[in-house]
Amino acid sequence: MTDSTKAAPADATATAPRERAPAARDMDRALGDGGMALLGLLGVSFDAYGTGWAEAAWVPTELACNPAGIVHGGVYGVIHDAAMNFATNSALARGDRATTLDVQYQTIRPAVAGDRLRVRGEVTRATRQVAHVESAVRNPDDELVSRATATFILRRREGA
């Protein structure tokens, strides 16, 4: 792993984070729950990132599940949005910001509390004002559990 690719200590998750280009800015403070207590309560822990990508381990908690014990569909929306936001912000210069314009997601197969999942958000295209991003949740067999796409508006600092 390169010195400028950031990763938290490894834990026993589905697959190891993949190496990519180093991050455009230091986002270490967002490792773990991404700065959002809700993500920690849902079982998400961001552990690696680089320019335009972010990865997290996700072990869904009971809070993430519906009464039948399956991860609630709306929780995927929260997880995808967070991963894609982290990925987008990792590609921006310090002081630039990104805001979600829209998110579309699909659940392909169910997950339950205690499953060891990986989440990856990645910028697929960024212009001066807009970023297109995708996210995937995979199980330990690398099977797709859920996928998403989103559009973010970019707010660049003056003079950049």
NORBELLIN-V278148 format. One record per backbone hydrogen bond with DSSP energy under -1.0 kcal/mol. NH is the residue of the N-H (numbers start at 1). CO is the residue of the C=O. If there is no record, write none. Layout:
BEGIN
NH | CO
NH | CO
END
This chain:
BEGIN
5 | 2
6 | 49
8 | 47
13 | 11
23 | 4
24 | 90
30 | 27
31 | 28
32 | 46
36 | 33
39 | 36
40 | 36
41 | 37
42 | 38
44 | 39
45 | 57
46 | 32
47 | 55
48 | 55
49 | 6
50 | 53
51 | 21
53 | 50
54 | 121
55 | 48
56 | 119
57 | 45
58 | 117
59 | 43
61 | 42
64 | 61
65 | 62
66 | 70
69 | 66
71 | 111
72 | 64
75 | 72
78 | 74
79 | 75
80 | 76
81 | 77
82 | 78
83 | 79
84 | 80
85 | 81
86 | 82
87 | 83
88 | 84
89 | 85
90 | 86
91 | 88
92 | 89
96 | 93
97 | 155
99 | 153
101 | 151
102 | 151
104 | 149
106 | 147
108 | 145
109 | 145
114 | 60
115 | 112
117 | 58
118 | 138
119 | 56
120 | 136
121 | 54
122 | 134
123 | 52
124 | 132
125 | 132
127 | 130
131 | 152
132 | 125
133 | 150
134 | 122
135 | 148
136 | 120
137 | 146
138 | 118
139 | 143
142 | 139
145 | 137
146 | 137
147 | 106
148 | 135
149 | 104
150 | 133
151 | 102
152 | 131
153 | 99
154 | 129
155 | 97
160 | 157
END
